[in-house]
Amino acid sequence: MTYRQYRQPGVVLTDRRFRVPLDHGDPAGERIELFARECVATSRQDARLPWLVYLQGGPGFGAHRFAGAQAWLGRALRDYRVLLLDQRGTGASTPANRQTLPLRGGPREQADYLRHFRADAIVRDCEAIRREVTGGAPWTVLGQSFGGFCAVHYLSAAPEGLDAALITGGLPTLDGHADDVYRAAYPRMERKSLAHYARYPGDIERARRIAEYAAEHEPVLNGGYRLTAEAFQSLGILLGTGDGSHRLHYLLEDAFVRTAAGPALSDAFQEQVQALLSYAAHPLYAVLHEACYAQDGRPTAWSAERVRAEFPRFDAGKSLAGGEPVLFTGEAVQRWMFDCDPALRPLRETADLLAARTDWAPLYDAERLAANDVPVAAAVYHDDLYVDTADSLRTARAIRGLRTWVTDEYEHDGLRASGPRVLDRLLGLVRGEI
């Protein structure tokens, strides 16, 4: 382990680097690097504090880079030393992307490498570094979204490493196939789309105009992304956040400018859409997204794209021809994205091989969860776009002692939007104060 220490207002930060096995089943084999940032309040730098490890949502996102004691981190630092972990392949932890993966070889070698980047490996990473960080003492895990999936696997695989588990918007289905996940997701996407149009009725025609333009021209955005009608629909990813409907509206209202050649998508619109749709900064989200649900011996086989065909109202061409609103999609990775996004094109065959795999290990142990004795609290966001509420509540009932806070005050980004309050509520639940 190596480290570097520095300060921000109110916080002492220590950057730590660890070496862990690529395959924890082969501890003598290849090793990769993990990066994590320790945070402690300046006033408590020398205190003996319990540890909280934060697992970011995703997959594919490094831990949040805070400036000082912002948001939920400030609340956590009142009680803990916090470790912000860049999960393997993300952030500063041996990154896995179109630039680095060719070092592994061709698509087959890349897919074999990436099969080690799911929640099970992330939890074993946590256990490997916990012994170095805490001296063997258990710690509390805070899992946001996919980080909550990791926390539930932690409870299944290594509960002895946990003092408590806090989960925000991340209680997964324990046994559902990816097809089940998306059959539940598309109706939510439709509800979110129609709720957006009810709030901003003028966006119905704006969205139709943009979708029609994209279908006819398939413009290549300034950053190289090819904007098809289906790609435009995927801007619905915004509708899963608290301010997302408003952000989508402001994006749509200024989409076109007049040019010498006629109406065209404005540079400002193109820049914003490129940033929202490109996976350049987090390619593992696209490559491994459906693998998060793979554990039953069946391939995911591009589940979101296959299941979408069961919901014809999401067909943009039919909506345009029939005068219907164009519905948005979100939290659904589809194969055509690997054609549209220049950051994903080199990984298309690798993603195909992962989608065809059938040898994924089980992620959750129902019997062990039913006998759980680790204090657990979970925030479940009512009608969450990203994680099905019904699945979350079924899983909550399956984990002994888990206490839920079901709320419609926030969307999926509640921890970002009102982190101190959310974290305070969960800590009260696990401590029996509420």
Disulfide bonds with the S-S distance in Angstrom:
none
